[in-house]
Amino acid sequence: MSDSVKNIFKHIPDDMKEELTEVLLETKAVKIERIVSRGHSSPPGYWYDQESNEYVMLLQGSAGLLFEGQDDITIIGPGDSVNIPAHVRHRVEWTDQTEDTIWIAVYY
């Protein structure tokens, strides 16, 4: 059973040109991902518009989220979480450039 123990803060590549996304668990009803960002953001003009609800929690680092129709960026840090209903358009404006931003995303 010890092979099933994983550390969310380990096995992060030193060189990350792209954001790292790893599926931790997936069933018919839920998908859980670890996302690691290092200064990454959504491409200009790109908005996420997802079929499922998404609950995100930030474990390390910081990020700025922008929701369509809002002027202010929602800033989140370690321990903060956001529930994003399906089809609520949003984007990642920025992530911390001085340390890895580690997210847990639960799609349900």
PyMOL commands that set and color helices and strands:
alter all, ss='L'
color gray80, all
select helices_A, chain A and resi 2-4
alter helices_A, ss='H'
color red, helices_A
select strands_A, chain A and resi 20-26+31-37+54-60+63-67+74-76+81-84+90-95+101-107
alter strands_A, ss='S'
color yellow, strands_A
deselect
rebuild
show_as cartoon
